[in-house]
């Protein structure tokens, strides 16, 4: 069984959902939401493996790569280097 961390579009920007709990705040960009999710997981400690996913334009949840920050699926923009 996988543990998921979902990066989801929201009316006010982007949010992350970990263990079914949505982030208390929203983020202006997809990259900021992904960074915040990583920070939240790091602050919890532990080494649980998470599958990071993003909601595509058709509503499907697609896995995203951890090594690179991907633009949201369906935007036509490829991966960008993570700094």
C-alpha positions as CSV (number, residue, x, y, z in Angstrom):
1,X,0.0,0.0,0.0
2,X,1.3,3.4,-1.0
3,X,1.2,6.6,1.1
4,X,0.3,9.5,-1.1
5,X,1.1,13.2,-1.0
6,X,-1.2,15.0,-3.5
7,X,-0.6,18.4,-5.0
8,X,-4.0,19.7,-6.0
9,X,-5.3,22.9,-7.7
10,X,-7.5,25.0,-5.5
11,X,-9.6,28.1,-6.1
12,X,-7.0,30.2,-4.4
13,X,-3.9,28.5,-5.9
14,X,-2.4,25.1,-5.0
15,X,-2.6,22.9,-1.8
16,X,-1.1,19.7,-0.8
17,X,-3.0,16.8,0.9
18,X,-1.1,14.4,3.2
19,X,-3.0,11.5,4.9
20,X,-6.3,13.0,3.7
21,X,-5.6,16.3,5.4
22,X,-5.4,19.4,3.3
23,X,-2.7,22.0,4.0
24,X,-4.0,24.9,6.1
25,X,-2.8,27.5,3.6
26,X,-2.6,27.7,-0.2
27,X,0.4,28.4,-2.4
28,X,0.6,30.6,-5.4
29,X,2.4,28.1,-7.5
30,X,2.7,24.4,-8.0
31,X,6.4,24.5,-7.1
32,X,5.7,26.2,-3.8
33,X,3.0,23.7,-2.8
34,X,5.4,20.8,-3.6
35,X,8.2,22.4,-1.6
36,X,5.9,23.0,1.3
37,X,4.7,19.3,1.2
38,X,8.4,18.2,1.2
39,X,9.1,20.5,4.2
40,X,6.1,19.2,6.1
41,X,7.1,15.6,5.6
42,X,10.7,16.4,6.6
43,X,9.5,18.1,9.8
44,X,7.6,15.0,10.7
45,X,10.8,13.0,10.7
46,X,10.7,9.4,9.8
47,X,11.5,7.9,6.5
48,X,8.1,6.9,5.2
49,X,8.1,6.6,1.4
50,X,5.5,8.8,-0.3
51,X,4.2,8.8,-3.8
52,X,3.8,12.4,-4.9
53,X,0.9,12.9,-7.3
54,X,-0.7,15.8,-9.1
55,X,-4.2,16.1,-10.4
56,X,-4.3,16.4,-14.1
57,X,-6.8,18.5,-16.1
58,X,-9.1,15.4,-16.5
59,X,-9.1,14.8,-12.7
60,X,-6.8,11.7,-12.8
61,X,-4.0,11.6,-10.2
62,X,-0.7,11.2,-11.9
63,X,2.6,10.4,-10.1
64,X,5.3,13.0,-10.3
65,X,9.0,12.6,-10.2
66,X,10.8,13.5,-6.9
67,X,14.1,14.3,-8.5
68,X,12.7,17.1,-10.7
69,X,9.8,19.5,-10.3
70,X,7.3,18.9,-13.0
71,X,4.8,21.4,-14.3
72,X,1.2,20.3,-13.8
73,X,0.2,17.6,-16.3
74,X,-1.6,18.8,-19.4
75,X,0.1,22.3,-19.5
76,X,2.5,21.3,-22.3
77,X,5.5,22.4,-20.2
78,X,8.2,19.9,-19.5
79,X,10.2,19.3,-16.4
80,X,12.3,22.1,-14.9
81,X,15.4,21.7,-12.8
82,X,14.8,21.8,-9.1
83,X,17.0,24.3,-7.3
